[in-house]
Amino acid sequence: MNIENITTVTKNYNPLNNEFNGYQVVHNSITTFVPLDEANTDYQEIQQWIADGGTVIDNPPEETP
């Protein structure tokens, strides 16, 4: 993944427990999932994109009682 080609980054939540588990990334018109893994080079690119001013979309699921 090339940081210049990132269009959007959205937080992804596990549907079973509503925990944040990674990012959905659109780059070069391709949507991919990137897990929360500091050793993952795509994860590192996202962190740099965020540090450079990129905005992450966060739409957490609603809590169920």
C-alpha positions as CSV (number, residue, x, y, z in Angstrom):
1,M,0.0,0.0,0.0
2,N,1.3,3.4,-0.9
3,I,0.4,6.2,1.6
4,E,-0.3,8.7,-1.3
5,N,-3.0,6.4,-2.7
6,I,-5.1,6.1,0.5
7,T,-8.6,7.5,-0.1
8,T,-10.3,6.6,3.2
9,V,-9.6,4.8,6.4
10,T,-12.4,3.5,8.5
11,K,-12.2,1.8,11.9
12,N,-13.5,-1.7,11.7
13,Y,-15.4,-3.4,14.6
14,N,-15.9,-7.1,15.3
15,P,-19.6,-7.8,15.0
16,L,-19.6,-10.4,17.8
17,N,-18.2,-8.2,20.6
18,N,-18.1,-4.6,19.1
19,E,-14.3,-4.4,19.7
20,F,-12.2,-2.3,17.4
21,N,-10.1,-4.8,15.5
22,G,-8.5,-3.0,12.5
23,Y,-9.0,-0.7,9.6
24,Q,-10.9,-0.8,6.4
25,V,-8.8,1.0,3.9
26,V,-9.6,2.2,0.4
27,H,-6.5,2.8,-1.8
28,N,-6.4,2.7,-5.6
29,S,-10.2,2.0,-5.5
30,I,-9.5,-1.3,-3.7
31,T,-10.9,-1.9,-0.2
32,T,-8.8,-4.0,2.1
33,F,-8.8,-4.9,5.8
34,V,-5.7,-4.1,7.9
35,P,-5.5,-5.7,11.4
36,L,-4.1,-4.0,14.5
37,D,-0.6,-5.4,14.2
38,E,2.4,-3.1,14.6
39,A,4.5,-5.4,12.6
40,N,2.2,-5.2,9.6
41,T,3.6,-2.8,7.0
42,D,0.1,-1.6,5.9
43,Y,-0.7,-0.8,9.5
44,Q,2.5,1.2,9.7
45,E,1.5,3.1,6.5
46,I,-1.9,3.9,8.0
47,Q,-0.3,5.2,11.2
48,Q,2.0,7.5,9.1
49,W,-1.1,8.6,7.1
50,I,-2.8,9.5,10.3
51,A,0.3,11.3,11.7
52,D,0.4,13.3,8.4
53,G,-3.1,14.6,9.0
54,G,-5.3,11.8,7.6
55,T,-8.8,11.5,9.2
56,V,-10.1,8.1,10.3
57,I,-13.8,7.5,10.0
58,D,-15.2,6.1,13.2
59,N,-18.7,4.6,13.2
60,P,-18.7,2.4,16.2
61,P,-21.7,0.0,16.6
62,E,-24.4,0.9,19.1
63,E,-24.0,-0.7,22.5
64,T,-26.7,-3.3,23.3
65,P,-27.8,-3.6,26.8
